[in-house]
Each structure stands twice: as C-alpha cells, then as structure tokens.
C-alpha cells in the first residue's frame, strides 16, 4: 500500500447522478445524501471529490482523475436522458480502468428484465416471492394480494 494512503486514506471519487428534470425536492434530497456520504468518508480519513453526472459526457468528467489513484464510489444510477444506463456507467468506468463499488455491468443490465432475473434465481435455488408476468391488466388470474405491480 502506498504510504501516502496510510496518512490520508484512499482518495474516493463519489460519482452520482443529478437529473435537472427531477423535482427540486428530489435534487435537494440527492445532494443532501451526497453531502452526508462525503462527510462520512472524510471522517474516515479519505479525501473525497463528488462528481455529478448530469449529461452524457461521463468520460470527460472522469478525465481529470487518475484511475490508479482514485477509487470510485459508484452512486450513479443512470446518465440523465438515457434510461437504464447504469450498466453503461460501469462499462465506462471499466474502460477507463477505475476500481469501483457495486455490481458489474452485465449484472446491472440483466436486472432490468425482472422475469428473466426471477427465472435465473429460481434455477439457482434462490427463493423468491410468488410472481407472474402479465401483458395486460386482465391477462392473469393472480390472487396473491397484496401484490406489487411493476
């Protein structure tokens, strides 16, 4: 381990998204959570730089940070304007050789297909609540209530 890190902690790049289309209260809640996490990491001795992903230029936002020095705390759920892009965020981190927290891109991308994820879990013996895939409001004879519909 680099002796510098023993004194100051590992530098952490706190990557998070902010979508300017969100309600002001959602933006404030996100930024408050980022501030709390940044403070907690700093209390543990880590230098922290927060980077808000608010457009498609993620590689340009990451360019100033040396992947050999910074660890990414990946709190970025998507690139604004690009739904379900959490996997793309991770692919960019990987292509730039950053070490990051969270799941690999293929796991994030496969989790968007809930039926497929449930089938994979069932095949692997992972217990899950009962579920059904419906194509229209009246397409199933589901009787397990209360129910969550996604």
N, C-alpha and C positions, 0 to 999 in steps of 0.2 A: 504494500500500500504506500502510496506517495506520502512522505512525511508532512507535506502541506495539509493534507486532508485530516491528519490526526489533530492538528491545531484548529482548523476551521470547519471541518465537516466536508462532505462531498457536495459540490455545487449542484443545485437542483433547479431544473427548468420546469416551472409549473405551467403546463400547456392546458388551456381551457378555451371553450368556445363562448362567444357572445354574439347573438344574432340581433341586429338592430331592428328586426321585425317583431321581437318579443315585446310584451308589455313592459312598461318602465319598472313595475314591481318585480318582474322576473329578472330583468337585468340587474336591478339592485340586489336581489337575493343571491344571484350568481356571484356578483362582485364581493358581497359580504362573505360568502363561503370561501372564495379565493383568498380574501384577506385573513380569515381565520386559519386556513391551511398554511398560508405563507408564514404567519406568526408562529404556528406550532412547529414548523420545520426550522425556522430561525431559532426558536427556543432550544432546539436540539443541536444547535451549532452549525446548521447548514446555510451557506449563502443561497439565496433564492432569487430567481428572476421569473416573474409571471409574464406569460405571453398570451395575449388574447387573440384567438383565431377568429377573425371577423370577415374574412374574404378567402378567395381561392389561392392566395399567394403563400401557402404554408412553407414551401422550401425557402422562399425569400425571407420569411420571418425567422426561420431557423439558421439561416446562413451565418449570422454573427457568432453562433455558439459552436465551440469545438466539441464534436461528439466524443472525443477521447477524454474530455474533462467533465462534461455535464451529463447528468442522469435526468431523463425526462419523467416527471410525474404526469402521466397522461390522463388528464381530466377532460379531454376533448371528445365530445360525443358525435360531433359532425362538423363538416365545413358548411357554414351558412349558405343556403341556396342549393345544397347538394345533399338531399335526404339519404339516410343510411350510408353515410360516408365514413363512419368510424373505422372501418377496415382500411379505407384509403389513407386515412391519417396514419395508421400504423405502418402501412406499406411505405409511406414517405419517410417515416422515422427509420424504418429498417434500411431503406435505400441510402439514407444519409449516415447509416451506421451508428445511430443513437441506441443506447440502452434505455429501456422504458418500462414503466409499470403497466400491468394489465395483460389482457389476452392477445394472442397473435391474430393477425388479420383474418386468416381463414376461419377461426372460431367466431370472431365478431360477425363476419359476413354470413356464416351459416346460421347464426342465431336469429336472423331476420325471418327465416322460414320456420315458424313455430311448429307446424305439423311435422316437418322433416326432423326438427330437433327432438320433438317428443318421440318419434319413431326410433331415432338413434339411441335415445336414453333407454327406451323400453328394450331394445335389442341388447343393450349392455347391462340390463338388470337394474337400472336406476329407477326407483319407484317415483311415480308422478301422479298427480291427481287425475281423475277421470277426465276425458276430453273428447270432443268430436269436432270435425271440420264441417262447417255448413257453408253453402254457397249463397243462400238467401235466408231471409228471416224465418220462413216456414219450412225450410228444407230438412229439418231434423226433428225427431221425436224426443228430444232431450228432456229429461225430467229431473236432473240433478240440480236443485236450486238450494241456496243462492248460486248463481253462476256468474262468471266473468266472461264477457264477450270482447274479443279483440278483433 
